[in-house]
Amino acid sequence: MKKHTFGVPIEQDILEIQGKEYRLEPFGMRSFRYAMEQSAEAAKISEMEGIDRTNSTYNLSVDLIIRSVHSDDQDRVRQHIEDSVPPVLVSQIAAAIMRGLTDVDPTQPTSSSDGSSTTGDDSTDGVSDEESTPPS
């Protein structure tokens, strides 16, 4: 009999906010469907303006963070956010969760370059490696 194995065992991921740790729910199909629903909500928010847009964006971000942590930690993270997490940090955390928590390590330096443009004088789009490398 053959054994077909997919994926690696699930490890408990941790979300750390201002030195406090919260266990994250694994990103399974339930989380995927929720993320798709939230993407649709975000699209609706983009059509709003002013304070309505700000409030809706903040509420969506907070909800996303709360739903991403283990159900036993949700009340604790909700209270933490309300007590001491500024809106800018809430937005950064929510964006990181939507990206799947990749590249979220705040200890790593960020790039000051946004890369080359795809058109114009500094474009490298469509250029072979030999052509894009300046002669030494």
C-alpha positions as CSV (number, residue, x, y, z in Angstrom):
1,M,0.0,0.0,0.0
2,K,1.3,3.5,-0.9
3,K,1.3,6.4,1.4
4,H,0.7,9.9,0.0
5,T,1.9,12.7,2.3
6,F,1.3,16.4,1.7
7,G,2.5,19.4,3.6
8,V,4.4,19.6,6.8
9,P,3.0,19.2,10.3
10,I,1.3,22.4,11.6
11,E,3.4,24.3,14.0
12,Q,1.9,26.9,16.4
13,D,2.6,30.3,14.9
14,I,2.9,33.3,17.2
15,L,1.9,36.9,16.6
16,E,3.8,39.3,18.8
17,I,2.4,42.8,19.4
18,Q,4.4,45.2,21.6
19,G,6.1,42.3,23.4
20,K,2.9,40.3,24.0
21,E,2.4,36.9,22.3
22,Y,-0.8,35.5,20.8
23,R,-1.2,32.1,19.2
24,L,-2.3,32.2,15.6
25,E,-4.9,30.0,14.0
26,P,-3.5,27.8,11.2
27,F,-4.2,29.2,7.8
28,G,-6.6,26.6,6.4
29,M,-9.6,26.8,4.1
30,R,-11.8,28.5,6.7
31,S,-9.2,31.3,7.0
32,F,-8.8,31.4,3.3
33,R,-12.6,31.9,2.7
34,Y,-12.6,34.5,5.4
35,A,-9.7,36.3,3.8
36,M,-11.6,36.3,0.5
37,E,-14.7,37.8,2.2
38,Q,-12.5,40.5,3.7
39,S,-11.0,41.3,0.4
40,A,-14.5,41.9,-1.0
41,E,-15.2,44.1,2.0
42,A,-12.0,46.0,1.4
43,A,-13.1,46.6,-2.2
44,K,-16.3,48.2,-0.9
45,I,-14.3,50.4,1.5
46,S,-12.2,51.7,-1.3
47,E,-15.3,53.4,-2.7
48,M,-16.0,55.2,0.5
49,E,-14.6,58.6,1.5
50,G,-13.6,60.5,4.6
51,I,-14.3,59.4,8.2
52,D,-16.6,56.5,6.9
53,R,-13.6,55.0,5.0
54,T,-11.2,55.5,8.0
55,N,-13.6,53.9,10.4
56,S,-14.5,51.0,8.1
57,T,-10.8,50.3,7.3
58,Y,-9.9,50.4,11.0
59,N,-12.8,48.1,12.0
60,L,-11.9,45.6,9.2
61,S,-8.2,45.6,10.3
62,V,-9.1,45.0,13.9
63,D,-11.5,42.2,13.0
64,L,-8.9,40.6,10.8
65,I,-6.3,40.6,13.6
66,I,-8.7,39.3,16.2
67,R,-10.0,36.5,13.9
68,S,-6.4,35.5,13.0
69,V,-5.5,34.6,16.6
70,H,-6.6,31.4,18.5
71,S,-10.1,31.7,19.9
72,D,-8.7,31.5,23.5
73,D,-6.6,34.6,22.8
74,Q,-9.2,36.8,21.0
75,D,-10.6,38.7,23.9
76,R,-7.0,39.4,25.2
77,V,-5.8,40.7,21.8
78,R,-9.0,42.8,21.4
79,Q,-8.4,44.5,24.7
80,H,-4.7,45.0,23.9
81,I,-5.5,46.6,20.6
82,E,-8.1,48.9,22.2
83,D,-5.8,49.9,25.1
84,S,-2.4,50.5,23.5
85,V,-2.0,49.7,19.7
86,P,-2.0,52.8,17.5
87,P,-4.0,52.8,14.3
88,V,-0.9,52.8,12.1
89,L,0.4,49.6,13.8
90,V,-3.0,48.0,13.5
91,S,-2.9,48.6,9.7
92,Q,0.6,47.2,9.5
93,I,-0.4,44.0,11.4
94,A,-3.5,43.5,9.3
95,A,-1.6,44.0,6.1
96,A,1.0,41.4,7.3
97,I,-1.7,39.0,8.1
98,M,-3.2,39.4,4.6
99,R,0.2,38.7,3.1
100,G,0.4,35.5,5.2
101,L,2.7,37.0,7.8
102,T,5.7,36.9,5.4
103,D,8.5,39.4,5.9
104,V,7.0,40.7,9.1
105,D,10.2,40.7,11.2
106,P,10.6,44.3,12.3
107,T,14.2,43.7,13.2
108,Q,15.1,43.3,9.5
109,P,16.0,46.5,7.6
110,T,13.7,47.5,4.8
111,S,14.9,48.3,1.4
112,S,15.1,52.0,0.5
113,S,14.7,51.1,-3.2
114,D,11.4,50.3,-4.9
115,G,13.3,48.5,-7.7
116,S,13.6,49.6,-11.3
117,S,10.7,50.7,-13.3
118,T,9.3,48.5,-16.0
119,T,9.4,51.3,-18.6
120,G,11.7,54.2,-19.2
121,D,15.4,54.8,-19.2
122,D,16.1,52.6,-16.1
123,S,13.9,49.7,-17.2
124,T,15.2,46.2,-17.3
125,D,12.0,44.6,-18.6
126,G,12.7,42.3,-21.4
127,V,16.5,42.7,-21.3
128,S,18.7,39.6,-21.0
129,D,21.0,39.2,-18.0
130,E,24.0,39.9,-20.2
131,E,22.6,43.2,-21.5
132,S,21.3,44.4,-18.1
133,T,24.7,43.9,-16.4
134,P,27.0,46.9,-17.0
135,P,30.5,46.0,-18.2
136,S,33.2,46.0,-15.5
